[in-house]
Amino acid sequence: MSGNIRKRKLQVRFAVCLLFLCLCGTVSSCGGGGSETKAPACADCPPVSGEKASASNDDRLDVWFFACSDDADSILLQTGGSHIMIDTGTKEDAAMLMEKLRALQVEEIDLLILTHPDKDHIGGAALLLDTFPVGEVVQTSFEKGSELQQTLNGKLEEETVTVPEDNRVWTFGKLEVTVYPPQEVYEDSNNCSLATLAVYENRTFFFAGDARKKRIGELLAEELPRVDVYKAAHHGRDNGKSDDLVERLHPAYAVITAEEAQEKTQQALREAGTQIISTYQKDVHFTVAEGILDVE
């Protein structure tokens, strides 16, 4: 009788151990088999893992229009491990912008395009240069004389800086970036804005900086294509020829770096059948993969 009892106890212990091992295996497979999405470094930062956030994928382009605290521009293009920045928002946005870049696994900036030296475009540039290695900086020759620009100029003494006089092309794998410099030096810094055309797998993005009437006139003289995505000139404000530029570009999407576009620009975009998207209080993210354009 006592032998049977001992045998039953051993059977019970064996069953308990087997159940424990099964439970451990189940927990392990749940915790380790799936992909983990890490929390971003800040509340508004994009995710740092998963397909959308891959910074080293050679077969896609990611374009981020970052939300800023004021009407301001800050844009990141990522493809195949290359990173191209267009403007850096305001000085107040700088720390948040650095967090977002880290969350997107950015380790260096290959090309930094500063469209013109207004505070809502170069505000985060000094901190960016302190935080990340930058391969090349592209800017205009316009000198605003502000303290912000003087501080930036001090940082740029140790950087590779290009001030293009003619259209200039950079290539990053399948991404081609063309910068259009102003043909004259105007009194208004906005009219001295660099404009940028980015082409990837026949999908086109056009970034107009803060171009106003005279600068838009210059751009209309260029052989610009119809585009998929248009970063509206001067945050979507009406600038005389802004509706003419919309008609020329005929974009599928327009990104407004303000709460909304002004009346004439908005009307021109609607007549073109353009979907209008604002960066007001939210980042805007486009992707291109196998020629397919997507937005979220």
Disulfide bonds with the S-S distance in Angstrom:
Cys42-Cys45 1.86
